[in-house]
Amino acid sequence: MSENLTLDDLAVPLRVLRLLAVDFGHLPAPDVHVSTIYPERLELSFYDDLPGFEMWREALGVDPDAVTYREQGDGGTRVLRSTAAYAGAEVELIGYGDVVTPTSVEAGAA
């Protein structure tokens, strides 16, 4: 992280955002994050939209085996994460969704 970064120093992820809007404007809109901490990264997050995460993963050509899975919030939220190189930037995809727990139905219950 540099305290002396300018907006020009974030040109790579901002340019990639523009390209993604042109190339994949038909895909679900993510939450977009650009940071001075990682000036070469564009983060696309999907809250309660794992299908949106999957559409973007496929569009960017990320292998399903390259997606990491973890749970947070005492196991109530699943988190999918992957990265892809696109036009000189690192694009990080993050998907959040509820963990679906199967409900058991006891035999004979009314």
Secondary structure, DSSP 8 states (H G I E B T S, - for coil): --TT--GGGGHHHHHHHHHHHHHSTTS---EEEE-SSSTTEEEEEEES-HHHHHHHHHHTT--GGG-EEEEETTTTEEEEEEEEEETTEEEEEEEEEE--------TT--
